[in-house]
Amino acid sequence: MIKVCKFGGTSMADGNTMLRVKNIIESDPARRYVVVSAPGKRFGGDIKITDLLYETYESVKLSHATGAPFEKVAERFRGIVHELALDMDIDGILAETQAEILKEGTADFCASRGEYLSGRVMAALLGVPFIDARDVVKFNAEGRLDSERTYSLLAEALKGKPRAVVAGFYGEDHEGRVKTFSRGGSDVSGAIVARAVGAELYENWTDVSGFLACDPRIVENPVPIRALSYKELRELSYMGANVLHSEAIFPVREADIPIRIKNTFRPEDEGTEIVPTSRHTYSGRRVTGVAGKKNFTVIFLEKSLMNAEIGFTYRVLAVFLKHGISFEHIPTGIDTMSFVVDSAILKNGVLEEVCAEIQENVRPDNLRIINDIALIAVVGHGMARSVGTSARLFEAIARAGVNVRMIDQGSSELNIIVGVDNENYERTLKAVYEEFFE
């Protein structure tokens, strides 16, 4: 059996946590390939290595010197190597890294050095080979993962190696420059390695014991989710349940490889297993989890006989395409259509430009903007087989004294999404959780 293990920033924070990781890996012979993040915070108020490296980039851009931010990075890694009593030339590695940062001079290269250095240290601690992600993870000209080439290079690089450490978060673009995934992208790197080696399980080690049915910052002691499907994970991650990067499922889903979320600091905990939807079994709960996000804008359009006007939706979408704007949902009626967009995208006059162009393109009878909307998603395969889920949801919201501003239900019957005012977000989330879990 082959397990691929990814360890997050809190698991790499200092020498003691790295020793925990070493013990976890060596406790199971199946844990053969390890993907690591850059060191995270050691305590409240600490700074993540990745953030220091972005500061390093700003220093290089302004003064052509790595400055104080990189010295803090270097000090941190020297301390980790000292804690671990490792016999490695960390000063030489850091000097080489500093020179490369000045030579490369890009934000992605600077940011990637946290995972690179973390991987070098962890490989030395385990006494196994280190694989530089730049050599094996490739992006195409469109900036997307070149899956076929990447899987082939990884499989070849790991062939014959009983164990190895691979740096997460970055790869190389079609022009030979280092390119990073979005923040949290080491989760994706781990999934890519699992897919490349045909692992039976992808373990994602973090500082929580799996997914919870709701945000613990809002609901006290929410119940743990022991198992969920890829589809449920995608819905919950997208709506703000941030235990796992929302794109991490795609590489392993292709090969039906399950994911297990585990806690580095409580390795005995069961965690959460994420399984292919085809293998998902009904747990008896109609709702698996509740999640949400704030700060959306709704662009509401109304026009009589909209449904009979060929190309109406196309002409509206052309405006979004022109401005490079993605939307979250499109609730519709016979003569109405709403576009739900992340408010951050519509700043600095963009919203006004979009609305003016929509007016010109489709001449709606009414165009209205609804600001400060929060979206809450109720997710679960069990909803499709249970009568009255929607009734219970809206009764719970009504009892909380909250007005629903928007409703959207997917055709798969996997989720129901409601929009409420930002100010009612926490109250609504609590009410919905209590209805289905208490």
KOLFIFI-297514 format. One record per residue (C-alpha): x, y, z; residue number from 0. Coordinates in steps of 0.25 Angstrom, whole numbers, plus 5000, padded with zeros to 4 digits. Layout:
BEGIN
+------+------+------+-----+
:    x :    y :    z : num :
+------+------+------+-----+
:    X :    Y :    Z : NUM :
...
+------+------+------+-----+
This chain:
BEGIN
+------+------+------+-----+
:    x :    y :    z : num :
+------+------+------+-----+
: 5000 : 5000 : 5000 :   0 :
: 5005 : 5014 : 4997 :   1 :
: 5000 : 5026 : 5005 :   2 :
: 5004 : 5040 : 5001 :   3 :
: 5004 : 5050 : 5013 :   4 :
: 5004 : 5065 : 5012 :   5 :
: 5007 : 5073 : 5024 :   6 :
: 5003 : 5088 : 5025 :   7 :
: 5009 : 5100 : 5031 :   8 :
: 5006 : 5098 : 5045 :   9 :
: 5012 : 5084 : 5044 :  10 :
: 5025 : 5090 : 5039 :  11 :
: 5025 : 5102 : 5049 :  12 :
: 5038 : 5098 : 5057 :  13 :
: 5047 : 5087 : 5060 :  14 :
: 5038 : 5080 : 5070 :  15 :
: 5026 : 5080 : 5061 :  16 :
: 5035 : 5074 : 5050 :  17 :
: 5039 : 5063 : 5060 :  18 :
: 5024 : 5060 : 5061 :  19 :
: 5023 : 5059 : 5046 :  20 :
: 5035 : 5049 : 5046 :  21 :
: 5029 : 5040 : 5056 :  22 :
: 5016 : 5040 : 5049 :  23 :
: 5023 : 5036 : 5036 :  24 :
: 5032 : 5026 : 5042 :  25 :
: 5020 : 5019 : 5050 :  26 :
: 5014 : 5014 : 5037 :  27 :
: 5022 : 5008 : 5025 :  28 :
: 5011 : 5011 : 5015 :  29 :
: 5014 : 5026 : 5017 :  30 :
: 5025 : 5027 : 5006 :  31 :
: 5024 : 5040 : 5000 :  32 :
: 5023 : 5053 : 5007 :  33 :
: 5019 : 5067 : 5002 :  34 :
: 5022 : 5079 : 5011 :  35 :
: 5017 : 5094 : 5013 :  36 :
: 5026 : 5105 : 5017 :  37 :
: 5026 : 5107 : 5032 :  38 :
: 5014 : 5114 : 5038 :  39 :
: 5012 : 5122 : 5051 :  40 :
: 5018 : 5117 : 5064 :  41 :
: 5009 : 5125 : 5072 :  42 :
: 4999 : 5137 : 5072 :  43 :
: 5005 : 5149 : 5065 :  44 :
: 5016 : 5141 : 5058 :  45 :
: 5018 : 5143 : 5043 :  46 :
: 5017 : 5131 : 5033 :  47 :
: 5029 : 5129 : 5025 :  48 :
: 5022 : 5131 : 5012 :  49 :
: 5017 : 5145 : 5016 :  50 :
: 5032 : 5148 : 5020 :  51 :
: 5036 : 5143 : 5006 :  52 :
: 5025 : 5152 : 4999 :  53 :
: 5031 : 5164 : 5007 :  54 :
: 5045 : 5159 : 5002 :  55 :
: 5040 : 5161 : 4988 :  56 :
: 5035 : 5175 : 4991 :  57 :
: 5049 : 5178 : 4997 :  58 :
: 5056 : 5173 : 4984 :  59 :
: 5046 : 5181 : 4975 :  60 :
: 5049 : 5194 : 4983 :  61 :
: 5064 : 5193 : 4986 :  62 :
: 5070 : 5181 : 4979 :  63 :
: 5073 : 5175 : 4992 :  64 :
: 5066 : 5164 : 5000 :  65 :
: 5067 : 5172 : 5013 :  66 :
: 5061 : 5169 : 5027 :  67 :
: 5050 : 5160 : 5023 :  68 :
: 5059 : 5150 : 5017 :  69 :
: 5068 : 5150 : 5029 :  70 :
: 5056 : 5147 : 5037 :  71 :
: 5054 : 5135 : 5028 :  72 :
: 5068 : 5131 : 5029 :  73 :
: 5068 : 5132 : 5045 :  74 :
: 5056 : 5123 : 5045 :  75 :
: 5062 : 5112 : 5037 :  76 :
: 5075 : 5113 : 5045 :  77 :
: 5067 : 5111 : 5057 :  78 :
: 5059 : 5099 : 5052 :  79 :
: 5072 : 5092 : 5048 :  80 :
: 5079 : 5095 : 5061 :  81 :
: 5066 : 5090 : 5069 :  82 :
: 5067 : 5077 : 5060 :  83 :
: 5082 : 5076 : 5062 :  84 :
: 5083 : 5073 : 5047 :  85 :
: 5097 : 5072 : 5040 :  86 :
: 5094 : 5080 : 5028 :  87 :
: 5100 : 5093 : 5022 :  88 :
: 5088 : 5102 : 5024 :  89 :
: 5096 : 5114 : 5023 :  90 :
: 5101 : 5110 : 5009 :  91 :
: 5087 : 5106 : 5005 :  92 :
: 5081 : 5120 : 5010 :  93 :
: 5092 : 5128 : 5003 :  94 :
: 5090 : 5120 : 4990 :  95 :
: 5075 : 5123 : 4992 :  96 :
: 5077 : 5138 : 4994 :  97 :
: 5085 : 5139 : 4981 :  98 :
: 5075 : 5132 : 4973 :  99 :
: 5064 : 5141 : 4979 : 100 :
: 5072 : 5153 : 4974 : 101 :
: 5074 : 5146 : 4960 : 102 :
: 5060 : 5142 : 4958 : 103 :
: 5053 : 5154 : 4964 : 104 :
: 5039 : 5149 : 4963 : 105 :
: 5028 : 5148 : 4974 : 106 :
: 5025 : 5134 : 4971 : 107 :
: 5040 : 5130 : 4972 : 108 :
: 5041 : 5137 : 4985 : 109 :
: 5029 : 5131 : 4991 : 110 :
: 5033 : 5117 : 4986 : 111 :
: 5045 : 5117 : 4995 : 112 :
: 5038 : 5114 : 5008 : 113 :
: 5034 : 5100 : 5002 : 114 :
: 5047 : 5098 : 4996 : 115 :
: 5055 : 5100 : 5009 : 116 :
: 5045 : 5093 : 5017 : 117 :
: 5046 : 5081 : 5008 : 118 :
: 5061 : 5081 : 5009 : 119 :
: 5060 : 5081 : 5024 : 120 :
: 5050 : 5070 : 5025 : 121 :
: 5057 : 5061 : 5015 : 122 :
: 5070 : 5063 : 5023 : 123 :
: 5062 : 5059 : 5036 : 124 :
: 5056 : 5047 : 5030 : 125 :
: 5069 : 5043 : 5022 : 126 :
: 5062 : 5042 : 5009 : 127 :
: 5063 : 5048 : 4995 : 128 :
: 5058 : 5062 : 4993 : 129 :
: 5050 : 5065 : 4980 : 130 :
: 5050 : 5079 : 4975 : 131 :
: 5035 : 5082 : 4970 : 132 :
: 5041 : 5091 : 4959 : 133 :
: 5047 : 5078 : 4952 : 134 :
: 5034 : 5070 : 4953 : 135 :
: 5022 : 5079 : 4953 : 136 :
: 5019 : 5087 : 4940 : 137 :
: 5009 : 5097 : 4935 : 138 :
: 5005 : 5100 : 4921 : 139 :
: 5005 : 5113 : 4913 : 140 :
: 4991 : 5116 : 4919 : 141 :
: 4996 : 5115 : 4933 : 142 :
: 4989 : 5102 : 4936 : 143 :
: 4995 : 5089 : 4941 : 144 :
: 5001 : 5080 : 4930 : 145 :
: 4995 : 5068 : 4936 : 146 :
: 5000 : 5057 : 4927 : 147 :
: 5014 : 5062 : 4927 : 148 :
: 5014 : 5065 : 4942 : 149 :
: 5009 : 5051 : 4945 : 150 :
: 5020 : 5045 : 4936 : 151 :
: 5031 : 5053 : 4942 : 152 :
: 5027 : 5050 : 4956 : 153 :
: 5025 : 5035 : 4954 : 154 :
: 5039 : 5035 : 4948 : 155 :
: 5046 : 5043 : 4959 : 156 :
: 5040 : 5034 : 4970 : 157 :
: 5042 : 5021 : 4963 : 158 :
: 5051 : 5012 : 4972 : 159 :
: 5050 : 5022 : 4983 : 160 :
: 5044 : 5015 : 4996 : 161 :
: 5042 : 5029 : 5002 : 162 :
: 5044 : 5043 : 4997 : 163 :
: 5040 : 5058 : 5001 : 164 :
: 5034 : 5067 : 4990 : 165 :
: 5033 : 5082 : 4992 : 166 :
: 5018 : 5087 : 4991 : 167 :
: 5012 : 5099 : 4985 : 168 :
: 5020 : 5102 : 4973 : 169 :
: 5025 : 5096 : 4959 : 170 :
: 5030 : 5102 : 4946 : 171 :
: 5023 : 5109 : 4935 : 172 :
: 5025 : 5107 : 4920 : 173 :
: 5036 : 5117 : 4920 : 174 :
: 5044 : 5111 : 4931 : 175 :
: 5040 : 5120 : 4942 : 176 :
: 5035 : 5116 : 4956 : 177 :
: 5020 : 5117 : 4957 : 178 :
: 5012 : 5115 : 4969 : 179 :
: 4998 : 5110 : 4972 : 180 :
: 4989 : 5120 : 4979 : 181 :
: 4991 : 5120 : 4995 : 182 :
: 4989 : 5107 : 5001 : 183 :
: 4993 : 5100 : 4988 : 184 :
: 5002 : 5090 : 4995 : 185 :
: 4988 : 5082 : 4997 : 186 :
: 4988 : 5082 : 4982 : 187 :
: 5002 : 5077 : 4981 : 188 :
: 5000 : 5066 : 4990 : 189 :
: 4988 : 5061 : 4982 : 190 :
: 4996 : 5062 : 4969 : 191 :
: 5007 : 5053 : 4976 : 192 :
: 4996 : 5043 : 4980 : 193 :
: 4991 : 5042 : 4966 : 194 :
: 5005 : 5041 : 4960 : 195 :
: 5009 : 5029 : 4969 : 196 :
: 4995 : 5022 : 4969 : 197 :
: 4994 : 5024 : 4984 : 198 :
: 4983 : 5016 : 4991 : 199 :
: 4981 : 5028 : 5001 : 200 :
: 4984 : 5043 : 5001 : 201 :
: 4986 : 5047 : 5016 : 202 :
: 4985 : 5062 : 5018 : 203 :
: 4991 : 5066 : 5032 : 204 :
: 4987 : 5079 : 5038 : 205 :
: 4984 : 5085 : 5052 : 206 :
: 4969 : 5081 : 5052 : 207 :
: 4963 : 5067 : 5053 : 208 :
: 4956 : 5067 : 5040 : 209 :
: 4944 : 5075 : 5035 : 210 :
: 4933 : 5080 : 5045 : 211 :
: 4919 : 5082 : 5041 : 212 :
: 4919 : 5097 : 5043 : 213 :
: 4929 : 5108 : 5046 : 214 :
: 4934 : 5106 : 5060 : 215 :
: 4936 : 5121 : 5061 : 216 :
: 4921 : 5123 : 5060 : 217 :
: 4915 : 5110 : 5066 : 218 :
: 4921 : 5105 : 5079 : 219 :
: 4926 : 5090 : 5077 : 220 :
: 4920 : 5087 : 5064 : 221 :
: 4919 : 5072 : 5061 : 222 :
: 4931 : 5065 : 5053 : 223 :
: 4928 : 5060 : 5039 : 224 :
: 4934 : 5046 : 5039 : 225 :
: 4932 : 5044 : 5024 : 226 :
: 4927 : 5052 : 5012 : 227 :
: 4928 : 5051 : 4997 : 228 :
: 4936 : 5058 : 4987 : 229 :
: 4924 : 5066 : 4983 : 230 :
: 4920 : 5070 : 4997 : 231 :
: 4935 : 5074 : 5000 : 232 :
: 4935 : 5083 : 4987 : 233 :
: 4922 : 5090 : 4992 : 234 :
: 4927 : 5092 : 5006 : 235 :
: 4941 : 5096 : 5002 : 236 :
: 4936 : 5106 : 4992 : 237 :
: 4926 : 5112 : 5002 : 238 :
: 4937 : 5115 : 5012 : 239 :
: 4940 : 5102 : 5020 : 240 :
: 4955 : 5104 : 5018 : 241 :
: 4961 : 5091 : 5024 : 242 :
: 4965 : 5087 : 5009 : 243 :
: 4968 : 5095 : 4997 : 244 :
: 4956 : 5094 : 4988 : 245 :
: 4964 : 5089 : 4976 : 246 :
: 4971 : 5078 : 4983 : 247 :
: 4961 : 5068 : 4980 : 248 :
: 4962 : 5068 : 4965 : 249 :
: 4975 : 5060 : 4963 : 250 :
: 4971 : 5049 : 4972 : 251 :
: 4957 : 5049 : 4968 : 252 :
: 4961 : 5045 : 4954 : 253 :
: 4967 : 5032 : 4960 : 254 :
: 4957 : 5030 : 4971 : 255 :
: 4967 : 5032 : 4982 : 256 :
: 4961 : 5035 : 4996 : 257 :
: 4966 : 5046 : 5004 : 258 :
: 4967 : 5046 : 5019 : 259 :
: 4969 : 5059 : 5028 : 260 :
: 4977 : 5056 : 5040 : 261 :
: 4982 : 5065 : 5052 : 262 :
: 4997 : 5065 : 5053 : 263 :
: 4995 : 5069 : 5068 : 264 :
: 4985 : 5058 : 5071 : 265 :
: 4989 : 5047 : 5061 : 266 :
: 4980 : 5037 : 5069 : 267 :
: 4968 : 5044 : 5065 : 268 :
: 4959 : 5038 : 5053 : 269 :
: 4959 : 5050 : 5045 : 270 :
: 4950 : 5051 : 5032 : 271 :
: 4950 : 5042 : 5020 : 272 :
: 4946 : 5048 : 5007 : 273 :
: 4942 : 5037 : 4997 : 274 :
: 4938 : 5037 : 4982 : 275 :
: 4924 : 5040 : 4981 : 276 :
: 4921 : 5026 : 4975 : 277 :
: 4926 : 5020 : 4988 : 278 :
: 4919 : 5029 : 4997 : 279 :
: 4909 : 5023 : 5007 : 280 :
: 4897 : 5029 : 5014 : 281 :
: 4901 : 5033 : 5028 : 282 :
: 4886 : 5035 : 5032 : 283 :
: 4888 : 5050 : 5033 : 284 :
: 4880 : 5058 : 5023 : 285 :
: 4890 : 5069 : 5024 : 286 :
: 4905 : 5067 : 5024 : 287 :
: 4910 : 5081 : 5027 : 288 :
: 4906 : 5096 : 5027 : 289 :
: 4916 : 5107 : 5022 : 290 :
: 4916 : 5121 : 5016 : 291 :
: 4923 : 5134 : 5012 : 292 :
: 4920 : 5149 : 5013 : 293 :
: 4921 : 5160 : 5004 : 294 :
: 4914 : 5158 : 4991 : 295 :
: 4907 : 5167 : 4982 : 296 :
: 4894 : 5163 : 4974 : 297 :
: 4892 : 5169 : 4960 : 298 :
: 4877 : 5167 : 4958 : 299 :
: 4870 : 5169 : 4945 : 300 :
: 4856 : 5169 : 4941 : 301 :
: 4850 : 5169 : 4927 : 302 :
: 4836 : 5165 : 4922 : 303 :
: 4837 : 5152 : 4912 : 304 :
: 4852 : 5151 : 4915 : 305 :
: 4850 : 5136 : 4913 : 306 :
: 4846 : 5138 : 4899 : 307 :
: 4857 : 5148 : 4895 : 308 :
: 4868 : 5139 : 4888 : 309 :
: 4882 : 5143 : 4893 : 310 :
: 4878 : 5151 : 4905 : 311 :
: 4886 : 5143 : 4915 : 312 :
: 4898 : 5142 : 4905 : 313 :
: 4898 : 5157 : 4903 : 314 :
: 4898 : 5159 : 4919 : 315 :
: 4909 : 5149 : 4920 : 316 :
: 4917 : 5156 : 4909 : 317 :
: 4919 : 5168 : 4919 : 318 :
: 4924 : 5159 : 4930 : 319 :
: 4934 : 5152 : 4920 : 320 :
: 4939 : 5166 : 4915 : 321 :
: 4942 : 5170 : 4929 : 322 :
: 4948 : 5157 : 4934 : 323 :
: 4937 : 5155 : 4944 : 324 :
: 4933 : 5141 : 4949 : 325 :
: 4920 : 5140 : 4957 : 326 :
: 4916 : 5130 : 4968 : 327 :
: 4901 : 5127 : 4964 : 328 :
: 4890 : 5131 : 4955 : 329 :
: 4876 : 5130 : 4961 : 330 :
: 4865 : 5132 : 4950 : 331 :
: 4851 : 5133 : 4948 : 332 :
: 4842 : 5135 : 4936 : 333 :
: 4845 : 5150 : 4935 : 334 :
: 4856 : 5151 : 4945 : 335 :
: 4871 : 5148 : 4946 : 336 :
: 4881 : 5151 : 4957 : 337 :
: 4896 : 5150 : 4956 : 338 :
: 4903 : 5148 : 4970 : 339 :
: 4917 : 5153 : 4969 : 340 :
: 4928 : 5154 : 4980 : 341 :
: 4928 : 5169 : 4984 : 342 :
: 4943 : 5170 : 4984 : 343 :
: 4943 : 5168 : 4969 : 344 :
: 4933 : 5180 : 4966 : 345 :
: 4941 : 5191 : 4973 : 346 :
: 4948 : 5204 : 4967 : 347 :
: 4936 : 5207 : 4958 : 348 :
: 4935 : 5193 : 4951 : 349 :
: 4921 : 5191 : 4956 : 350 :
: 4916 : 5204 : 4950 : 351 :
: 4923 : 5200 : 4937 : 352 :
: 4917 : 5186 : 4937 : 353 :
: 4903 : 5192 : 4940 : 354 :
: 4904 : 5202 : 4929 : 355 :
: 4908 : 5192 : 4918 : 356 :
: 4897 : 5182 : 4923 : 357 :
: 4887 : 5194 : 4921 : 358 :
: 4892 : 5196 : 4907 : 359 :
: 4893 : 5182 : 4903 : 360 :
: 4879 : 5176 : 4908 : 361 :
: 4871 : 5189 : 4912 : 362 :
: 4864 : 5182 : 4924 : 363 :
: 4851 : 5188 : 4930 : 364 :
: 4858 : 5188 : 4943 : 365 :
: 4873 : 5187 : 4948 : 366 :
: 4875 : 5187 : 4963 : 367 :
: 4887 : 5185 : 4972 : 368 :
: 4887 : 5178 : 4985 : 369 :
: 4899 : 5180 : 4993 : 370 :
: 4905 : 5173 : 5006 : 371 :
: 4899 : 5159 : 5003 : 372 :
: 4904 : 5147 : 5011 : 373 :
: 4902 : 5133 : 5005 : 374 :
: 4899 : 5120 : 5013 : 375 :
: 4900 : 5106 : 5007 : 376 :
: 4893 : 5094 : 5013 : 377 :
: 4900 : 5082 : 5007 : 378 :
: 4897 : 5067 : 5008 : 379 :
: 4894 : 5055 : 4999 : 380 :
: 4883 : 5052 : 5009 : 381 :
: 4874 : 5063 : 5005 : 382 :
: 4870 : 5057 : 4992 : 383 :
: 4864 : 5045 : 5000 : 384 :
: 4858 : 5053 : 5011 : 385 :
: 4844 : 5060 : 5010 : 386 :
: 4843 : 5074 : 5016 : 387 :
: 4857 : 5078 : 5016 : 388 :
: 4854 : 5092 : 5010 : 389 :
: 4842 : 5094 : 5019 : 390 :
: 4851 : 5092 : 5031 : 391 :
: 4862 : 5101 : 5026 : 392 :
: 4853 : 5113 : 5024 : 393 :
: 4845 : 5110 : 5036 : 394 :
: 4858 : 5111 : 5044 : 395 :
: 4862 : 5124 : 5037 : 396 :
: 4848 : 5130 : 5040 : 397 :
: 4849 : 5127 : 5055 : 398 :
: 4862 : 5134 : 5055 : 399 :
: 4855 : 5146 : 5050 : 400 :
: 4863 : 5147 : 5037 : 401 :
: 4858 : 5151 : 5023 : 402 :
: 4863 : 5142 : 5012 : 403 :
: 4868 : 5151 : 5000 : 404 :
: 4871 : 5140 : 4990 : 405 :
: 4869 : 5125 : 4988 : 406 :
: 4877 : 5116 : 4979 : 407 :
: 4876 : 5100 : 4979 : 408 :
: 4885 : 5092 : 4970 : 409 :
: 4878 : 5081 : 4961 : 410 :
: 4886 : 5070 : 4967 : 411 :
: 4879 : 5073 : 4980 : 412 :
: 4892 : 5073 : 4987 : 413 :
: 4891 : 5087 : 4993 : 414 :
: 4882 : 5099 : 4996 : 415 :
: 4888 : 5113 : 4996 : 416 :
: 4881 : 5124 : 5002 : 417 :
: 4885 : 5139 : 5002 : 418 :
: 4883 : 5148 : 5014 : 419 :
: 4888 : 5162 : 5019 : 420 :
: 4902 : 5161 : 5024 : 421 :
: 4898 : 5166 : 5037 : 422 :
: 4889 : 5154 : 5039 : 423 :
: 4900 : 5144 : 5034 : 424 :
: 4904 : 5138 : 5048 : 425 :
: 4890 : 5137 : 5053 : 426 :
: 4885 : 5130 : 5041 : 427 :
: 4897 : 5120 : 5041 : 428 :
: 4894 : 5117 : 5056 : 429 :
: 4879 : 5115 : 5053 : 430 :
: 4881 : 5106 : 5042 : 431 :
: 4892 : 5097 : 5049 : 432 :
: 4883 : 5096 : 5061 : 433 :
: 4871 : 5091 : 5052 : 434 :
: 4879 : 5080 : 5046 : 435 :
: 4889 : 5076 : 5056 : 436 :
: 4883 : 5078 : 5070 : 437 :
+------+------+------+-----+
